[in-house]
Amino acid sequence: MIGTRIQPRIRSSKPVDTRKSIMRYLLVCLLLGIGSVSLLCAYLGIPLELVMAALAGLAVAAYFVIRFPEWFLAAALFAPQWKTFWIFKSLDKIGDLTVIMLLCLAAGLIWRYLMPAGRSHSWSLQTILNGQSAPLLAFLAFAAIVALSYTYTDAPSYGASKLFRFLLIGSLLLISPFFLIMNESNFRRFALIFVGLSAATAMQLVFALEFRVHDDSVDVTRIGAGWLMGMSIILVLFYPLARSRRQQRAIYLFVLPLLIAGLVASVARGPMVALFLVSLLGLAVWLKQGRLRAHTAMGLLILTGIGFAGSYYALSRADLDKYTAKLGEFETLASRGSSSGSAGKRLNFYRATLPAIADHPVLGKGVGSWAVFYYGNDSRNYPHNLLLEIAFEEGLVGLGAFFVLLFLVGTSTVWLLRASKSQFLALGLMVLYCVTTGLFSGDLDDNRVLWIWVGMTLAICRNVRLQMLAGSFARRFSCQPADVHLPSDGVSAYSARSAGAGTPIPRRSRAWREKFVY
């Protein structure tokens, strides 16, 4: 009876009876849909080649929705950066690329959990949210405060847009990792997808500079892309993406310089500053724990510095005035001078916003109201500082709820790092990176990247907690194997400390999980 109470409740892996019937029903619907679309296109005179290409694309998308929905979780973050790329321009005319990625992600979640055909190996909702109810309730409380602030905002148009996108997109990105990241293999696959998409985006940024040489109207500043480049650099530096030292070194030598070049090409100073700070913190943690040798850390810093210097020298020639102005503005502000550039304007935002918070300190002026306060119109404008934005629009109540959420996520992250011996240091650094970049640019909607990494961190905390419970259960009731049903492949051991007796780590899995100390 005691064992029944403490073991995680995991659904039986036995397929449900209705699986085959549902698959037949879906196949019949698919065939009928293909036939109907083909007849309609033939009637309208649409070339058959285009119809077949579209149907093939839908089939590929459906396959990824069912088998690998984490692709769309990563693609939803990169979609805004691809809308201007010539390959996706035609697709964006049919429908918003971000919305398409989010719809595919939602379909994958529904298939993974709600549909009987896709949930024969899934967990119960109680297991999915195991031990993470406090930060999730804190997020719901913060979302409720933001929603309540719409009732008294003086920016109904922009406020409605910001609120809808925050509640829909932010909540979806936060909760998705709980259903998709069931073990470390899932997270590693997502990390590889994220880094791969970042490498492709980095090449796009570099090519955009070449187009800038021939077209002066092209703006090379891409702050959102710079955010993503910084995240990928953190993953490359602080998480073992490869299974061997040789592969990891190859990633350092070939992928890392490309990501650095993409970050420099984005001309985004906020992500550069945030990356520098969190990277120093991560290296300090590893050095203190003995997971990294001093000469290795120095080598990584030198390699990264050479990459930044070389990228700046090579890419600044495409738009020398832009890079010179950005660098000169840094020097001016550092010497406490005044600047008319973007950084100087944001300092003016901060100076005007701070004293105005006192006019409505408790509940603020409502979501989206900062644009009316500063510019006098109901349009998309914000102070480029997430904390000031929340304090002005949702008041100290909203800011306090946000701090409570960050505190709970921070305590979960500290627990995770201790339980896994800093195996997932990259996740803690990622959350800190997102909060830091939010102090320089973006609004509550732009900072959706924060929610996906918060959800990823909490999902990994859940996995490690379940593994520790399973290990404890195995040690305590090893003499009663008849009534014990421990998860076999639902959760994986993350370190020697979290892996219990009787829960061996396969040699192949153990090899790539080891940190690389050269």
C-alpha positions in Angstrom: 0.0 0.0 0.0 2.8 2.4 0.8 4.6 1.7 -2.4 1.3 2.3 -4.3 1.1 5.8 -2.8 4.6 7.0 -3.6 5.2 5.6 -7.0 4.5 7.9 -10.0 1.3 6.9 -11.8 2.2 6.0 -15.3 -0.2 4.9 -17.9 0.0 1.3 -19.0 2.1 0.8 -22.2 -0.6 -1.6 -23.5 -2.2 -0.2 -26.6 -5.8 0.9 -26.2 -8.5 -1.1 -28.1 -9.7 1.8 -30.3 -6.3 2.6 -31.8 -6.7 0.6 -35.0 -10.2 1.9 -35.6 -9.1 5.5 -35.1 -6.2 5.0 -37.5 -8.6 3.6 -40.1 -11.0 6.5 -39.6 -8.2 9.0 -40.1 -6.9 7.2 -43.2 -10.4 7.2 -44.8 -10.8 10.9 -44.0 -7.3 11.6 -45.4 -8.2 9.8 -48.7 -11.5 11.6 -49.0 -9.8 14.9 -48.3 -7.2 14.3 -51.0 -9.8 13.3 -53.5 -12.0 16.3 -52.8 -9.1 18.7 -53.0 -7.9 17.2 -56.2 -11.3 17.5 -57.8 -11.8 21.0 -56.6 -8.4 22.1 -58.0 -9.1 20.4 -61.3 -12.4 22.3 -61.5 -10.6 25.6 -60.7 -7.8 24.9 -63.2 -5.0 24.7 -60.7 -2.0 22.8 -62.0 -1.8 19.2 -60.7 1.9 19.6 -59.9 1.1 22.3 -57.4 -1.6 20.2 -55.8 0.7 17.2 -55.4 3.5 19.4 -54.0 1.1 20.9 -51.5 -0.3 17.5 -50.5 3.3 16.1 -50.1 4.1 19.1 -47.8 1.0 18.4 -45.7 2.0 14.7 -45.4 5.5 15.6 -44.3 4.0 18.1 -41.8 1.6 15.5 -40.5 4.4 13.1 -40.0 6.5 15.6 -37.9 3.4 16.6 -36.0 2.9 12.9 -34.9 6.5 11.8 -34.5 8.5 14.9 -33.7 6.3 17.8 -32.5 9.4 19.3 -30.8 10.4 20.5 -34.2 7.5 23.0 -34.2 8.3 24.0 -30.7 11.7 25.3 -31.8 10.4 26.5 -35.2 7.8 28.7 -33.5 10.7 30.8 -32.0 12.5 31.1 -35.4 9.5 31.7 -37.6 9.5 35.5 -37.1 13.1 35.6 -38.3 12.3 33.7 -41.5 9.3 35.6 -42.7 11.5 37.9 -44.9 13.5 35.0 -46.3 12.6 34.4 -49.9 11.8 30.7 -49.4 9.0 31.5 -46.9 7.7 34.8 -48.4 5.1 32.9 -50.5 4.0 30.8 -47.5 3.7 33.9 -45.3 1.2 35.3 -47.8 -1.1 32.3 -47.3 -0.9 32.5 -43.5 1.3 33.8 -40.7 4.3 31.5 -40.4 4.4 31.7 -36.6 0.7 30.8 -36.4 1.2 27.8 -38.7 4.1 26.6 -36.5 2.0 27.1 -33.3 -1.0 25.2 -34.8 1.2 22.3 -35.8 2.6 22.3 -32.2 -0.8 22.4 -30.7 -1.9 19.5 -33.0 1.2 17.5 -31.9 0.3 18.1 -28.2 -3.3 17.0 -28.8 -2.1 13.9 -30.6 0.6 13.2 -27.9 -1.8 13.3 -25.0 -5.5 13.6 -25.8 -5.9 11.3 -28.8 -6.1 7.6 -27.7 -4.0 6.7 -30.8 -1.1 8.8 -29.5 -1.2 8.4 -25.8 -0.7 4.7 -25.3 2.7 5.4 -23.8 1.9 8.8 -22.2 1.8 9.8 -18.5 -1.1 10.9 -16.4 -1.6 14.6 -15.9 -0.6 14.2 -12.3 2.7 12.7 -13.3 3.3 15.3 -16.0 3.0 18.1 -13.5 4.7 16.3 -10.7 6.3 18.7 -8.2 5.9 21.7 -10.4 2.5 23.0 -9.3 3.9 26.0 -7.4 5.6 27.8 -10.3 2.8 26.9 -12.6 0.2 28.4 -10.2 2.5 31.5 -9.9 2.4 31.9 -13.7 -1.4 31.6 -13.7 -1.6 34.2 -11.0 0.7 36.6 -13.0 -1.4 35.9 -16.2 -4.6 36.6 -14.3 -3.2 40.0 -13.1 -2.2 40.9 -16.6 -5.7 39.9 -17.9 -7.4 41.9 -15.1 -5.3 45.0 -16.0 -7.0 45.1 -19.4 -10.3 46.1 -17.8 -8.9 49.6 -16.9 -6.3 50.1 -19.7 -6.4 53.2 -21.9 -4.9 51.3 -24.8 -7.7 48.8 -25.8 -6.2 47.9 -29.2 -2.6 47.3 -28.4 -3.5 46.0 -24.9 -5.8 43.4 -26.4 -3.2 42.3 -28.9 -0.5 42.0 -26.3 -2.8 40.2 -23.8 -4.0 37.7 -26.4 -0.6 36.9 -27.6 0.8 36.5 -24.1 -2.0 34.3 -22.9 -2.1 32.1 -26.0 1.5 31.9 -27.3 3.2 32.3 -23.9 1.1 29.7 -22.2 1.4 27.3 -25.1 5.2 27.6 -25.1 5.4 27.2 -21.3 3.3 24.1 -21.1 4.6 22.3 -24.2 7.9 21.0 -22.7 5.9 19.2 -20.0 4.3 17.0 -22.7 7.2 16.7 -25.1 10.4 16.5 -23.0 9.9 13.2 -21.2 13.5 12.2 -20.9 17.0 13.5 -21.6 17.0 12.1 -25.1 14.0 14.4 -25.9 15.8 17.4 -24.5 19.0 16.6 -26.4 17.0 16.2 -29.7 15.3 19.6 -29.0 18.7 21.2 -28.3 20.2 19.9 -31.5 17.2 21.1 -33.5 17.5 24.5 -31.8 21.2 24.8 -32.6 20.7 23.6 -36.1 18.0 26.2 -36.8 20.2 28.8 -35.2 23.0 27.9 -37.6 20.7 28.3 -40.6 19.5 31.6 -39.3 23.1 32.7 -38.7 23.9 32.0 -42.4 20.8 34.0 -43.3 22.1 37.0 -41.2 25.5 36.9 -42.8 24.0 36.7 -46.3 21.7 39.7 -45.4 24.8 41.8 -44.8 26.0 40.9 -48.4 22.6 42.1 -49.7 23.1 45.3 -47.6 26.2 46.1 -49.6 24.1 46.4 -52.8 20.9 47.8 -51.2 21.3 50.6 -48.6 17.6 50.4 -47.6 18.1 47.0 -45.9 18.4 47.3 -42.1 20.9 44.9 -40.7 19.7 45.2 -37.1 17.9 41.9 -36.0 17.5 42.0 -32.2 15.2 38.9 -32.1 17.7 36.9 -34.1 20.5 38.0 -31.8 18.5 36.7 -28.8 18.4 33.2 -30.5 22.0 33.3 -31.4 23.0 33.9 -27.8 20.8 31.0 -26.6 22.4 28.6 -29.1 25.9 29.7 -28.0 24.9 28.9 -24.4 23.7 25.4 -25.4 26.9 24.8 -27.3 29.2 25.9 -24.5 27.3 24.4 -21.5 25.5 21.3 -22.7 27.0 18.2 -24.2 25.3 18.0 -27.6 27.6 15.3 -28.9 28.3 11.7 -27.8 32.0 12.0 -27.9 34.8 14.5 -27.3 35.8 14.5 -30.9 32.2 15.5 -32.0 32.0 18.1 -29.2 35.2 19.6 -30.3 34.0 19.7 -33.9 30.9 21.6 -32.7 33.2 24.1 -30.9 35.4 24.6 -34.0 32.7 24.8 -36.7 29.3 25.5 -35.3 30.3 28.0 -32.5 32.1 30.4 -34.9 29.1 30.4 -37.2 26.8 31.3 -34.3 29.1 34.0 -33.1 29.2 35.4 -36.6 25.4 35.4 -36.7 25.3 37.2 -33.3 27.7 39.9 -34.6 25.7 40.2 -37.9 22.5 40.8 -35.9 24.0 44.0 -34.5 22.2 43.3 -31.2 24.1 44.7 -28.3 21.7 43.5 -25.5 22.2 39.8 -26.3 25.9 40.3 -26.5 26.1 41.8 -23.0 23.7 39.2 -21.5 25.7 36.4 -23.1 29.0 37.7 -21.7 27.6 37.9 -18.2 25.9 34.5 -18.1 28.9 32.8 -19.8 31.3 34.2 -17.1 28.8 32.9 -14.4 28.6 29.5 -16.0 32.4 29.1 -16.3 32.8 30.2 -12.7 30.3 27.6 -11.6 32.1 24.8 -13.5 35.5 26.0 -12.2 34.3 25.9 -8.6 32.9 22.4 -9.0 36.0 21.1 -10.7 34.1 20.2 -13.9 36.3 22.4 -16.0 40.0 23.1 -15.9 41.3 26.6 -15.9 43.3 26.3 -19.1 40.2 24.9 -20.9 38.1 27.8 -19.7 40.8 30.2 -20.8 40.9 28.4 -24.2 37.1 28.8 -24.6 37.3 32.5 -23.7 40.1 33.1 -26.2 38.4 31.1 -28.9 35.1 33.0 -28.4 37.0 36.4 -28.2 38.8 35.6 -31.5 35.4 34.6 -33.0 33.8 37.9 -32.0 36.8 40.0 -33.1 37.1 38.2 -36.5 33.4 38.4 -37.2 33.3 42.1 -36.3 36.2 42.8 -38.6 34.8 40.8 -41.5 31.2 41.8 -41.2 31.5 45.5 -40.3 32.7 46.3 -43.8 29.2 45.6 -45.1 27.8 48.5 -43.1 30.7 50.3 -41.4 28.6 53.3 -40.4 26.1 51.1 -38.6 28.7 49.2 -36.6 30.8 52.3 -35.9 27.7 54.1 -34.6 26.7 51.2 -32.3 30.2 51.0 -30.9 30.5 54.7 -30.5 27.2 54.9 -28.6 28.6 52.3 -26.2 31.7 54.5 -25.5 29.6 57.6 -25.1 27.2 56.0 -22.6 30.1 54.5 -20.7 31.6 57.9 -20.3 28.2 59.2 -19.0 27.6 61.2 -22.1 24.3 61.7 -24.0 23.4 59.8 -27.1 20.7 60.1 -29.8 21.0 56.4 -30.8 18.7 53.6 -29.7 20.5 53.1 -26.4 20.1 56.8 -25.6 16.4 56.7 -26.4 15.9 53.8 -24.2 17.6 55.6 -21.3 15.1 58.4 -21.9 12.3 55.8 -21.7 13.6 54.7 -18.3 13.9 58.2 -17.0 10.3 59.0 -17.9 8.8 55.7 -16.8 10.4 55.4 -13.3 8.7 58.5 -11.7 5.4 57.8 -13.5 5.0 54.4 -11.8 4.3 56.3 -8.5 1.1 57.7 -10.1 -0.5 54.3 -10.2 1.7 52.2 -7.9 -0.6 49.3 -6.9 -2.3 48.1 -10.1 -0.7 50.2 -12.7 -2.4 51.8 -15.7 -3.3 48.6 -17.6 -1.7 46.3 -20.2 -0.4 48.3 -23.2 -0.9 51.7 -21.6 2.7 52.7 -21.7 2.4 53.6 -25.4 -0.4 56.1 -24.6 1.6 57.5 -21.7 4.8 58.2 -23.7 3.6 58.6 -27.3 0.0 59.5 -26.8 -1.4 56.8 -29.2 -2.7 53.3 -29.0 0.0 51.5 -31.0 2.7 49.0 -30.3 5.3 50.8 -28.2 7.0 49.8 -25.0 9.8 51.0 -22.7 12.3 48.2 -23.8 12.6 47.0 -20.2 10.4 44.1 -19.0 10.5 45.0 -15.3 9.6 48.7 -15.9 6.9 47.7 -18.3 5.2 45.3 -15.8 5.6 47.9 -13.0 4.0 50.6 -15.1 1.2 48.6 -16.6 0.4 46.0 -13.8 1.7 47.9 -10.8 3.6 46.6 -7.9 1.1 43.7 -7.6 2.0 42.5 -11.1 5.7 43.1 -10.5 5.5 41.2 -7.2 3.7 38.2 -8.9 6.4 38.2 -11.6 9.2 38.1 -9.0 7.5 35.3 -7.1 7.4 33.3 -10.3 11.1 34.0 -11.0 11.9 33.0 -7.4 10.0 29.7 -7.6 11.7 28.9 -11.0 15.0 29.9 -9.4 14.6 27.5 -6.5 13.6 24.7 -8.9 16.7 25.4 -11.0 19.0 25.3 -7.9 17.4 22.0 -6.9 17.9 20.7 -10.4 21.6 21.7 -10.5 22.3 20.0 -7.1 20.4 16.9 -8.0 22.0 16.4 -11.4 25.4 17.8 -10.4 25.0 20.8 -12.8 24.3 18.5 -15.8 21.7 21.0 -16.9 23.5 24.2 -16.0 22.6 25.5 -19.5 18.9 25.7 -18.5 19.6 27.9 -15.5 21.8 30.1 -17.6 19.2 30.3 -20.3 16.5 31.6 -17.9 18.9 34.2 -16.6 19.9 35.1 -20.1 16.3 35.7 -21.1 15.6 37.8 -18.1 18.7 39.9 -18.7 18.0 40.5 -22.4 14.5 41.5 -21.3 16.0 44.4 -19.4 17.4 45.9 -22.7 14.7 45.3 -25.3 11.3 43.7 -26.1 7.9 43.7 -24.4 5.9 41.0 -22.6 5.0 39.4 -26.0 8.6 39.5 -27.4 9.9 37.8 -24.2 8.0 34.6 -25.0 11.4 32.9 -25.2 11.5 33.2 -21.5 8.4 31.1 -21.1 9.7 28.2 -23.2 12.9 27.9 -21.2 11.1 28.2 -17.9 8.8 25.4 -19.1 11.9 23.4 -20.3 13.6 23.8 -16.9 10.5 22.8 -14.9 10.0 19.8 -17.2 13.5 18.6 -16.6 13.0 19.1 -12.9 10.0 16.9 -13.1 12.0 14.2 -14.9 14.8 14.2 -12.4 12.3 14.1 -9.5 10.5 11.1 -11.0 13.8 9.3 -11.5 14.8 9.9 -7.9 11.4 8.7 -6.7 11.7 5.6 -8.9 15.2 4.9 -7.6 14.1 5.3 -4.0 11.1 3.1 -4.6 13.3 0.4 -6.1 15.7 0.4 -3.1 13.0 0.3 -0.5 10.8 -2.4 -2.1 13.4 -4.5 -4.0 12.2 -7.5 -2.0 8.6 -7.1 -3.4 8.9 -7.2 -7.2 5.5 -8.7 -7.8 3.5 -5.5 -7.3 6.1 -3.0 -8.5 5.7 -1.3 -11.9 8.5 1.2 -12.2 8.9 3.4 -15.3 11.3 1.7 -17.7 11.9 4.3 -20.4 9.6 7.1 -19.4 12.4 8.8 -17.4 16.1 8.4 -17.7 18.8 8.6 -15.1 20.7 11.9 -15.3 23.6 11.4 -13.0 25.1 9.0 -10.5 23.4 10.9 -7.7 19.9 10.8 -9.2 20.1 7.3 -10.5 18.9 4.8 -7.9 20.1 1.3 -7.2 18.6 -1.1 -9.6 18.3 1.7 -12.3 21.4 1.2 -14.3 22.5 3.7 -17.0 23.3 2.1 -20.3 26.9 2.4 -21.4 26.0 4.2 -24.6 23.8 6.7 -22.8 26.3 7.2 -20.0 29.2 8.0 -22.4 27.7 11.2 -23.9 26.3 12.4 -20.6 29.7 12.8 -19.1 31.0 16.4 -19.2 34.1 17.0 -21.3 37.1 18.0 -19.1 40.1 18.3 -21.4 
